[in-house]
Structures are given as structure tokens and as C-alpha cells.
Amino acid sequence: MQLPVQSQSTLYAEGWEAEAGPDDLLAIARAADRAGFDYLACCDHVGIPRRLATAMSTVWYDPVATLAFLAAASRHVRLLSHVAIVGLRHPLLTAKQYATLDHLSGGRLILGVGAGHVQEEFEALGVDFRQRGPVLDECLDALRAALGPDEFPEHHGKLYDFEGLGQRPRPAQGRVPVWVGGSSPAAVRRAALKGDGWLPQGDPRDRLPAQIARIRELRERGGVQGTFTVGAIVEPLYVGTPRWEVGRRTLTGGPQELAESLRAYRAMGVHQIQVRFRSRSRGELTDQIAAFGAEVAPEL
């Protein structure tokens, strides 16, 4: 699941999140860890321009700091950046931060990356917004080297060139999985050819089969080997019968009913689903997490 509180866009934030803080994040992370969730995710924005602040808000926690904070409060759940805009930073800096996070968490990092969409962020940091796709492509190559097992990583490209600079600690898991976010043709191609997984951005159910087929085609044509994780963001959920208005798109009902609906994603070729629960308080959210883990997940 994507963590609440740490990003508060009006598209998905619940009312109670506005007054929430570190204690709430800790309680939610611990609940997800106990319930057997696979990962917790945190977004990445450096700054939100005034023209977008009303819709997006300016509440966007730093992913490295947030996930490191929660790593010490959890034992099993993995830690995903969904997604890190790695093109805003030199890949050696990104590698240093995330390799340390992986080391401190005992090898629980998944590095989710994306191209970004807020032009003013790029301009403020001196990065060409129009070239963010090619920048991300080379960042991925550089990060493959810098987040691998070698103490002295090496990369020689058009934008970044480094060798002979040692970085320890190395990632605990040896090789950090990289999932690519986005649903544009360029993002899907990037995920297929350069990633270990794909994180779609808002694809409804009826669009996913074609996107997944495209990824398989690209990987086969490109001769790309290895495991690949296909993700999906499912509709908002509420376990049980809500006594308040949860929205017409929200999936509600008992464990069997919810599981039957969610199993459709597996039939499409999806390997992991990201869930979001409607809630009016932290307590209601942690109750939903516990109910899903105990009652719905076993049916999946």
C-alpha cells in the first residue's frame, strides 16, 4: 500500500490526514507489517508550485527519510519509493541514499522510479524538463551499476561519468530491484526493457491486459531475461459494509466478495496489487488493514 499522510493530494487524501503526523505513520506501518503486507510506499516531490498547490497540496514527505524512519519500526514489510524522480539528482547521490536505506533495513528496499511531471521542480534544480525521459534512461543504467555489489561502481555515459569512487555500505540484498512507474508508451517501454517491474499510473482494469501484453512483447523482442513484477493500483477498498459514503468506485463487502473481485487482476497477469482503504480516522484505517490481512489476503 501507498502510505497515507506522507502525500496529501486532493485526489486521494482522507480528511483526517491533514492533522496526522509521525505517530500515525508509525502506527500504520506497524499495522501493515503485522498484517503481512508486502510493501509500504512513499512518493517523491521536492517542491510544488503555487499553480498546482491547491490540487496536489504541498505535503510530500521525503521518501528516503520517511522509509528509513519506518524501517526501524517494522521487521518484514518492504520499502518502496513510488516513485523516486531520480533524474532530479545525480545517480551517485541517489545510490548513496538508497543503498544506505537498504543496508539499514536489512535488504527491504524496492527502488521505484519515474520521469516526473512538475516542470518547475526541474527548472529550480537546473535539470532540463524536456529531456527528462533520456535523463531517466541513463539514470537507470547508472543506478544499475551504483546499486550493484561493486564497492567501486563504474558508469560511462553521455550525462554521467564515474569510476574509482567507493561507496559503502553496499545494499544488503546485493541487487536492488528497480520498478518503473508510469503508463505512457515511453514509460511502459522503459519498464519492459530497463526495469525489474512495472508500476502503472491509474490504468483502469480494461486497459491493463493490453499494457501487460505490450510489456511481454517488448521484453521478448528485446531478449530481456529475468523475473519481472507487474503491478496494479486497485480501486479503493472497504472491508465490510460501510455505514458512511465511501464513493461509488469503492469495492466493498465481505472477504469472499472482495477476493473474487481482486482475483481478476491475477487472471490478467498482475503479480502484486497496491491497495488503498477508505477511512475516517487512523483507527479505522488500521482496522481495515488488519481485516484485509486476516480475512481477504488468505483468499488471494
C-alpha positions in Angstrom: 0.0 0.0 0.0 0.9 3.6 -0.5 1.2 5.3 2.8 -1.3 8.0 3.8 -0.2 11.2 5.4 3.1 11.4 3.5 1.4 12.7 0.4 -1.9 14.6 0.5 -3.2 15.2 -3.0 -6.9 16.0 -3.0 -7.3 13.1 -5.4 -6.9 10.6 -2.6 -6.2 12.1 0.8 -8.7 11.5 3.6 -9.8 14.4 5.8 -8.1 13.1 9.0 -4.7 13.1 7.3 -4.4 16.9 7.4 -3.7 16.8 11.2 -1.8 13.5 11.2 2.0 13.1 11.6 4.8 10.7 12.6 3.0 8.8 15.2 0.2 8.0 12.7 2.7 6.8 10.1 4.4 4.6 12.7 1.0 3.0 13.7 0.0 2.4 10.1 3.4 0.9 9.2 3.3 -1.4 12.2 -0.3 -2.5 11.3 0.7 -3.3 7.7 3.8 -5.2 8.9 1.7 -7.3 11.3 -0.9 -7.9 8.6 1.6 -9.4 6.2 1.6 -6.6 3.6 4.3 -6.9 1.0 5.4 -3.2 0.9 4.8 0.3 2.1 5.3 3.1 -0.5 6.3 6.7 -0.3 6.1 9.4 -3.0 8.7 12.0 -4.1 8.4 15.7 -4.8 10.9 18.4 -3.9 8.5 21.3 -4.2 5.0 22.0 -5.5 4.4 25.2 -7.5 1.6 27.6 -6.5 -0.4 26.7 -9.6 -0.6 23.1 -8.5 -0.7 23.5 -4.7 -4.5 23.6 -4.4 -4.9 20.2 -6.0 -1.7 18.5 -5.1 -1.1 20.2 -1.7 2.5 20.9 -0.6 2.6 17.9 1.8 5.1 15.5 0.3 7.4 13.8 2.7 10.9 12.8 1.5 10.9 9.1 0.6 14.4 8.2 1.9 13.9 9.9 5.3 10.3 8.5 5.7 11.2 5.0 4.7 14.3 4.9 6.9 12.1 6.2 9.8 9.7 3.4 9.2 12.3 0.7 8.6 13.3 0.8 12.3 9.7 0.3 13.3 9.0 -2.7 11.1 10.5 -6.1 10.5 9.2 -7.7 7.4 7.4 -5.2 5.1 9.4 -4.0 2.2 10.0 -0.3 1.5 9.1 1.1 -2.0 9.7 4.6 -3.4 6.6 5.1 -5.6 8.1 6.8 -7.3 11.5 8.5 -6.9 12.2 11.1 -9.5 15.8 10.0 -9.8 16.5 12.4 -12.8 16.5 15.3 -10.3 19.6 14.0 -8.6 23.0 12.7 -9.6 22.8 8.9 -9.6 25.7 8.6 -7.2 23.8 10.6 -4.7 20.7 8.5 -5.2 22.7 5.4 -4.9 24.3 6.5 -1.6 20.9 7.3 -0.1 19.1 4.2 -1.2 22.0 1.8 -0.6 22.2 3.0 2.9 18.4 2.6 3.3 18.6 -1.0 2.0 21.6 -1.7 4.4 19.8 -0.3 7.4 16.5 -2.1 6.6 18.2 -5.5 6.1 17.6 -5.6 2.4 13.9 -4.5 2.1 14.2 -1.7 -0.5 12.4 -1.6 -3.8 13.5 1.4 -5.9 10.5 2.7 -7.8 11.4 5.4 -10.3 9.6 7.7 -12.6 10.2 10.6 -15.0 8.3 13.3 -13.1 5.7 15.7 -14.3 6.2 19.1 -12.5 8.2 21.3 -14.7 9.0 23.9 -12.0 10.8 21.3 -9.9 13.2 20.5 -12.7 13.8 24.2 -13.5 14.6 25.0 -9.9 17.1 22.2 -9.7 18.7 23.0 -13.0 17.5 19.9 -14.9 16.1 20.1 -18.4 12.4 19.1 -18.1 12.1 18.4 -21.8 14.9 15.8 -21.6 13.6 14.0 -18.5 13.0 10.8 -20.4 16.5 10.4 -21.8 17.9 11.5 -18.4 15.9 8.8 -16.6 17.0 6.2 -19.1 20.7 6.9 -18.4 20.0 7.2 -14.6 18.6 3.7 -14.7 21.8 2.4 -16.3 24.0 4.3 -13.9 21.9 3.1 -10.9 22.2 -0.5 -12.0 26.0 -0.1 -11.6 25.9 2.1 -8.4 23.4 -0.1 -6.6 25.0 -3.4 -7.5 27.5 -5.4 -5.5 30.7 -3.5 -6.6 32.3 -1.2 -4.0 33.7 0.9 -6.8 30.9 1.2 -9.4 31.6 2.3 -12.9 29.4 4.1 -15.5 30.4 6.0 -18.6 27.5 7.7 -20.4 26.5 11.0 -22.1 25.3 12.7 -18.9 27.1 10.8 -16.1 30.6 9.5 -15.9 32.1 8.0 -12.8 34.6 5.3 -11.7 37.0 4.8 -8.9 34.7 6.2 -6.2 34.0 3.7 -3.5 30.6 3.6 -1.8 29.9 1.6 1.3 27.7 0.3 2.8 26.6 -1.7 -0.2 22.9 -2.8 -0.5 22.2 -5.7 1.9 20.3 -7.7 -0.8 23.1 -7.5 -3.3 21.0 -6.2 -6.2 18.2 -3.8 -5.5 15.0 -4.4 -7.7 14.0 -1.4 -9.8 10.4 -0.9 -10.7 9.5 1.7 -13.3 6.4 3.8 -12.9 4.1 5.4 -15.5 1.6 4.3 -18.1 2.7 6.3 -21.1 4.1 4.4 -24.1 7.6 5.6 -23.1 7.2 4.5 -19.5 5.9 1.1 -20.5 8.8 0.6 -22.9 11.3 1.8 -20.2 9.8 -0.6 -17.6 9.9 -3.6 -20.1 13.5 -3.0 -21.2 15.2 -1.5 -18.2 13.1 -2.5 -15.2 12.5 -5.4 -12.9 8.9 -4.4 -12.6 6.1 -2.0 -13.7 4.1 0.3 -11.6 1.1 1.6 -13.7 -0.2 5.0 -13.0 -4.0 4.9 -12.9 -4.7 2.3 -15.5 -8.3 1.0 -15.1 -8.9 -2.7 -15.4 -9.9 -2.7 -19.0 -6.6 -1.1 -20.0 -4.3 -3.4 -18.1 -4.4 -6.5 -20.4 -3.1 -4.6 -23.4 -0.4 -2.9 -21.4 0.8 -6.2 -20.0 0.8 -7.8 -23.4 2.9 -4.9 -24.7 5.4 -5.4 -21.9 5.7 -9.1 -22.7 6.1 -8.3 -26.4 8.8 -5.7 -25.8 10.8 -8.0 -23.4 10.6 -10.9 -25.8 11.6 -8.8 -28.8 14.5 -7.2 -26.8 15.7 -10.5 -25.5 15.3 -9.4 -21.9 15.6 -12.2 -19.3 14.9 -12.5 -15.6 11.9 -12.2 -13.4 9.5 -9.2 -13.9 6.9 -8.0 -11.5 3.7 -6.5 -12.9 1.8 -4.3 -10.5 -1.7 -2.6 -10.4 -3.4 0.0 -8.3 -6.8 -1.3 -7.5 -10.0 0.5 -6.7 -10.4 2.0 -3.2 -11.5 -0.7 -0.8 -13.6 -1.0 2.3 -13.7 -4.4 4.1 -17.3 -5.0 5.3 -20.4 -2.9 4.9 -19.7 0.8 5.3 -22.1 3.0 7.3 -20.9 6.1 5.5 -20.5 7.3 1.9 -17.3 5.7 0.6 -17.8 6.6 -3.1 -19.3 4.7 -5.9 -15.9 3.3 -7.2 -15.0 1.8 -3.8 -15.1 -2.0 -3.6 -17.0 -3.1 -0.5 -18.2 -6.3 1.0 -17.1 -9.4 2.8 -13.8 -11.2 2.3 -15.0 -13.6 -0.3 -16.7 -10.9 -2.3 -13.7 -8.7 -2.3 -11.3 -11.5 -3.0 -13.4 -12.6 -6.0 -13.2 -9.1 -7.5 -9.5 -8.8 -6.8 -8.6 -12.2 -8.3 -9.5 -10.7 -11.7 -6.1 -8.9 -11.6 -4.2 -12.2 -11.2 -6.1 -13.5 -14.3 -4.8 -10.5 -16.3 -1.2 -11.4 -15.4 -0.7 -9.0 -12.4 1.7 -10.1 -9.7 1.1 -7.5 -7.0 -1.7 -5.1 -6.2 -1.5 -1.8 -4.4 -4.5 -1.2 -2.1 -6.0 1.9 -0.6 -8.7 1.8 2.1 -11.3 4.4 2.7 -11.2 5.6 6.3 -12.3 8.4 8.6 -9.5 8.0 11.2 -6.2 6.3 11.8 -8.0 3.7 13.9 -10.4 2.9 11.1 -7.6 2.6 8.7 -5.5 0.2 10.9 -8.7 -1.8 11.5 -9.2 -2.1 7.7 -5.5 -3.1 7.2 -5.9 -5.8 9.9 -9.2 -7.1 8.5 -7.8 -7.3 4.9 -4.6 -9.1 6.1 -6.6 -11.6 8.2 -9.7 -12.2 6.1 -9.2 -11.1 2.4 -5.5 -11.8 1.7 -5.7 -15.5 2.5 -8.4 -15.8 -0.2 -5.9 -14.4 -2.7 
